Each structure stands twice: as structure tokens, then as C-alpha cells.
């Protein structure tokens, strides 16, 4: 079980990092138009 965790840890962290990056960019692209609309109003 320990060796499985050690083998899967790098892949898992890469998955989390990529998911976090995708989530942040999605959030950014969702908030940016709202901010621009708010500034326009």
C-alpha cells in the first residue's frame, strides 16, 4: 500500500495542479467579463 501511494503521488499532484489551474483560469474568464461590464456600467 505504501509503495502504491509513493508511485501514485506524483501523478496525483500533477492531476491536482492541472485541475486547480483549469479551475482558476475558468474562474478568471468568468469573472473578467463581469468586471468589465461593471466598469462599463
Residue pairs with C-beta under 8 A, 6 or more apart in sequence:
none
